[in-house]
């Protein structure tokens, strides 16, 4: 009986630890999201501020969903980003949602992402 209780206690402890790590990771993103919302909700947000928000969201998407990290190999980085932009409509929607289609193109966003991710 004590073996069962100790096994259940260990199992619940591991699950609690996993939950703690997940919540901890989410709180880092919450600060960035809060800053983005504050800037966008402000009517005086300039196109440059909106571009910065779009770039930050783009970098988050590239790292979380496409597993693209900083790299010194520009050619490999460029091909990975091209493939991500080709597969994922998120990047186009991002520019449209922030009403930057006249001032900020997808190619500009790619260039800025490559510049940020290259060492």
Number of C-alpha atoms within 10 A of each C-alpha: 6 7 8 9 10 11 12 12 12 12 12 12 12 12 12 12 12 12 12 12 11 11 11 11 11 11 11 10 11 11 11 15 15 11 12 18 12 12 16 16 10 9 8 9 12 12 14 12 14 19 20 15 21 21 21 17 18 21 20 17 17 20 13 11 10 16 11 17 13 15 14 10 11 15 11 11 19 18 11 17 19 13 12 19 20 12 10 14 10 15 22 15 12 18 22 14 11 14 14 16 14 8 11 17 14 14 11 13 21 18 14 17 20 20 13 14 18 15 10
